[in-house]
Amino acid sequence: MRSRNFKFRLLIGVAIALFFVVKRCSQQEVNPYTGRTQTISMSADKEIAIGLQSAPQMAQQYGGLHPNNQFQALVDNVGNKLVNNSIAKETPYQYEFHLLNDQNTINAFALPGGQIFITYALFSKLENEDQLAGVLGHEIGHVLGRHSAERIAETEYWQGLATAGSVGADIGDMVGSIGQNTLLTNGRGDELESDDLGVRFMIDAGYNPEEMIGVMEILKAAAGPNRVPEFQSTHPDPDNRIEKIQEAIKKYKNQ
Ligand SMILES: [Zn+2]
């Protein structure tokens, strides 16, 4: 009896796994702006809605919006210049740039659909407008690269497989942990793709792309001997990034 029950469960498990594998295949899309094939389970409209919905809460976590209108206007100007002079303008996304009041956390991030944030702690460390363009360009890259949507679709896939695994043979945890690693690996690729796109947008908008390297130096210095700023803890090592940024500058300058 026990053995028959096990075989039945295994069959159900395999069926569920197959369902998610087939579903994933049907979710493969080529990103028209990056040319990269990715797994996506939501529309651009849904991405925009998620971003708009989460934006106030994200801002709250970083001390709310910065009260200085002049600083905010500078962030808007640089962000809009990047969007209006690059392929970002051709996307369905609604870009909005927010300066956050947080004076201690060196960070910048993007929600899906175009909501982009930079903390005052990072903003105040930047030496010129080109470096601000570097940070914002990188974040526009995350939006256009649809990295959050891709992460969500991948998570759904691995959760589905984990379910299949736990039904089939109680190996759900194992499959789950493979999924986690995959997510982290994707994350690193996302950062490098965003750096590459950021350089491209900077050149398109007439900014000096070399200043993206200046941003990396600032991040490195801010890290100090022990402290790892948040922006960096979720991002690959700045030295690695500098190398890739130099390659991107060569690539796009010759186009
Ligand atoms: Zn990033």
Residues whose N, C-alpha, C, O or C-beta is under 5 A from the ligand:
A	BS01	ZN	E191 S194
